[in-house]
């Protein structure tokens, strides 16, 4: 059987150090992967003059599985978001962002276990109809939802819930105001929910969802929603468990998947051995689960949980005074 080759994009800022951490841990857990390293973001721009070189796209397409650090898209210089481009290029329609409480963090809540499933290619992030008037006084953008897109993402959420033994899927919308786009999404979500009688189906307006997540987060299990709402809600959920440093993300399509840290590149601490690598370690756990390597995924998750719980060589954001390499070694010691 051929070895699995993983495309690796180390990314910008703290990306290289946290990706190195994840790979060391995967190796220590006995994962026999080959890694093919390519560039994107500022690192690629400096080398090739492109944020997303053709060679990088070709390698991603060839290997199908990618582990990615945070990438920087220069702001206000006419560059399209690299993450949005990758999602569109490879049809990565499902963005899966789980958050789970880890004992020992500074989080305000305990017992959180929520998965946000976000439609990744349509809605306000589709980039359609973006126009600014010549005098700069008016701007427009278009949101587009298709029945096919809504059905794919809601079905994905219910299948995920069924596979993982989840009890409830909440469709989040704004159909009371956005009667066309959000209305279609909600209509399709109701139809799909009827096909899964063993799972409780709920629906909630997005603003009420934000309030409920803060007041009674235990009400939620799996959330499925459109692009913009999913982006906002998944960050809110990350705040419940200690911040984006504790939140991974998977971008999944029919023929490819990209697993990533969802936080930014944090250039202010790049190269200083200070970054918490947990987000991308958890993303690599998502990757293992996608590859049906659940036992290895659970071993790594348990090791990370034990390090955070005991405060052994944890980083500053976790209440410790150690760096990336010490944290990584603490996880490896437990493996």
SVG drawing of the C-alpha trace seen along z (x, -y; Angstrom):
<svg xmlns="http://www.w3.org/2000/svg" viewBox="-39 -61 52 63">
<polyline fill="none" stroke="black" stroke-width="0.4" points="0.0,0.0 1.4,-3.4 2.3,-5.9 0.0,-8.8 1.6,-12.0 0.5,-15.2 0.9,-18.6 2.2,-21.0 1.9,-24.8 3.9,-26.2 2.5,-29.7 3.5,-33.0 4.5,-34.4 4.2,-31.7 3.1,-29.2 6.4,-27.4 7.0,-26.8 3.5,-25.5 3.4,-23.3 6.8,-21.9 5.3,-21.1 2.3,-19.3 4.6,-17.2 6.9,-16.3 3.9,-15.1 2.4,-13.1 5.8,-11.4 6.0,-10.6 2.5,-9.1 3.7,-6.7 2.1,-8.3 4.1,-7.1 3.4,-10.0 5.5,-11.6 5.3,-15.4 5.6,-17.6 6.2,-21.2 5.0,-24.1 4.6,-27.9 1.7,-30.3 1.1,-33.7 3.8,-36.2 6.5,-33.5 5.4,-32.6 5.0,-36.3 8.6,-37.0 9.9,-34.0 7.7,-34.0 5.7,-37.2 2.5,-35.3 0.5,-34.6 -0.7,-31.3 1.8,-29.9 0.6,-27.4 3.0,-24.8 1.3,-24.9 -2.1,-24.4 -0.8,-21.5 0.7,-19.8 -2.5,-20.3 -4.6,-18.7 -2.2,-15.8 -2.0,-14.8 -5.6,-15.7 -4.8,-16.2 -3.2,-19.4 -2.0,-20.6 -1.8,-24.4 -0.5,-27.1 -1.9,-30.6 -1.5,-32.7 -1.4,-36.5 -3.2,-38.2 -2.0,-41.8 -4.8,-44.2 -5.9,-46.9 -3.6,-46.0 -6.1,-44.3 -5.2,-40.7 -8.0,-38.2 -8.1,-36.2 -5.9,-33.1 -8.2,-31.0 -11.3,-31.9 -9.4,-31.2 -8.3,-27.7 -11.9,-26.9 -13.3,-27.8 -10.4,-26.2 -10.9,-22.8 -14.7,-22.9 -14.1,-22.8 -17.7,-23.5 -17.8,-22.3 -15.9,-24.2 -15.9,-22.1 -14.9,-24.0 -15.2,-22.0 -14.6,-23.5 -14.1,-21.4 -13.3,-22.4 -9.9,-21.4 -9.4,-21.4 -6.6,-23.9 -7.3,-26.7 -8.5,-30.1 -11.8,-29.6 -14.9,-30.9 -16.9,-27.7 -16.6,-24.0 -18.1,-21.1 -18.3,-22.8 -18.5,-20.4 -19.9,-22.2 -19.2,-21.7 -20.0,-24.5 -20.5,-23.4 -20.2,-26.4 -21.0,-26.6 -17.7,-27.6 -18.2,-28.8 -21.5,-30.8 -23.3,-33.6 -21.6,-36.9 -18.1,-35.4 -18.8,-34.4 -17.3,-37.7 -20.1,-38.4 -21.2,-41.9 -18.7,-43.8 -19.0,-47.4 -18.0,-50.8 -19.4,-53.9 -16.9,-56.3 -17.5,-58.9 -16.8,-56.3 -20.2,-57.0 -21.9,-53.7 -20.9,-50.1 -22.7,-46.9 -22.1,-43.2 -24.2,-40.2 -25.1,-37.1 -25.9,-34.0 -27.4,-30.8 -28.3,-27.8 -30.6,-24.9 -27.8,-22.5 -25.3,-24.3 -27.7,-24.5 -28.6,-20.8 -25.0,-19.7 -23.9,-21.6 -27.0,-20.7 -26.7,-17.0 -23.0,-17.1 -23.9,-18.4 -26.5,-15.6 -24.2,-12.9 -21.5,-14.2 -23.9,-14.3 -25.0,-10.7 -21.4,-9.5 -20.3,-11.0 -23.3,-10.1 -24.5,-13.7 -28.1,-14.3 -29.1,-17.7 -28.5,-19.9 -29.4,-23.6 -29.8,-25.5 -28.9,-29.1 -30.4,-31.7 -31.8,-35.3 -34.8,-34.3 -37.0,-36.8 -35.1,-39.6 -33.2,-38.0 -36.2,-36.2 -34.7,-35.2 -31.2,-33.8 -31.6,-32.9 -35.2,-31.9 -34.0,-29.3 -31.3,-28.0 -33.9,-27.5 -36.4,-25.9 -33.8,-23.4 -32.6,-22.8 -36.1,-21.8 -36.4,-19.4 -33.1,-17.7 -33.8,-17.5 -36.9,-15.4 -34.7,-12.7 -32.9,-12.2 -35.7,-11.5 -33.2,-10.1 -31.6,-13.5 -33.3,-16.5 -33.7,-19.4 -33.7,-22.9 -33.6,-26.3 -32.6,-29.7 -32.1,-33.3 -28.4,-34.2 -28.6,-37.1 -30.5,-34.9 -27.9,-32.2 -25.1,-34.6 -27.0,-35.4 -27.8,-31.7 -24.2,-30.6 -23.1,-33.0 -25.9,-32.3 -26.7,-28.6 -24.0,-27.0 -25.0,-23.5 -28.1,-23.8 -25.9,-23.4 -24.4,-20.3 -24.0,-20.7 -24.6,-24.1 -25.0,-24.4 -25.2,-27.8 -24.2,-30.0 -20.7,-31.4 -20.8,-34.8 -22.8,-33.6 -20.5,-30.6 -17.4,-32.7 -18.7,-34.8 -20.3,-32.0 -17.3,-29.7 -15.1,-32.5 -17.6,-33.1 -17.6,-29.4 -13.8,-29.5 -14.1,-32.2 -16.1,-29.8 -13.1,-27.4 -10.2,-29.8 -9.8,-31.5 -8.7,-30.8 -5.5,-29.1 -7.8,-26.2 -9.8,-26.0 -9.0,-24.0 -10.7,-24.0 -11.2,-21.5 -12.2,-22.5 -13.7,-19.5 -14.8,-18.9 -15.6,-15.9 -12.0,-15.3 -9.7,-17.3 -9.4,-18.5 -7.4,-21.2 -6.8,-21.2 -5.7,-24.4 -5.1,-26.6 -7.9,-29.1 -6.1,-31.9 -3.9,-34.5 -0.1,-34.5 0.7,-36.6 3.8,-38.3 4.6,-40.1 5.7,-36.8 7.0,-35.0 10.4,-33.4 10.3,-33.9 9.3,-30.4 6.2,-31.7 3.3,-30.4 0.7,-27.9 0.6,-25.2 -2.7,-23.6 -4.9,-24.9 -2.9,-23.2 -2.3,-20.1 -6.0,-19.8 -6.3,-20.4 -3.9,-17.5 -6.2,-15.4 -9.1,-16.3 -6.9,-15.2 -6.3,-11.8 -10.0,-11.3 -10.6,-12.1 -8.1,-9.5 -9.9,-7.0 -7.0,-6.9 -9.2,-7.5 -7.1,-5.6 -4.0,-7.7 -6.1,-10.9 -7.4,-10.0 -3.9,-9.3 -2.7,-12.7 -5.9,-14.5 -5.4,-12.8 -1.8,-13.8 -2.6,-17.4 -5.4,-17.4 -3.1,-16.0 -0.4,-18.6 -3.0,-21.5 -4.7,-20.0 -1.4,-19.6 0.1,-22.9 3.2,-21.0 5.4,-23.3 2.3,-25.2 2.6,-28.5 1.7,-31.9 -1.8,-32.0 -2.5,-28.8 -1.1,-30.2 2.4,-28.8 5.7,-30.4 7.1,-28.0 7.4,-28.1 6.3,-26.2 9.2,-23.6 8.7,-22.8 4.9,-22.4 5.6,-20.1 8.0,-18.0 5.5,-17.7 3.0,-16.2 5.6,-13.9 6.6,-12.7 3.1,-11.5 3.0,-9.7"/>
</svg>
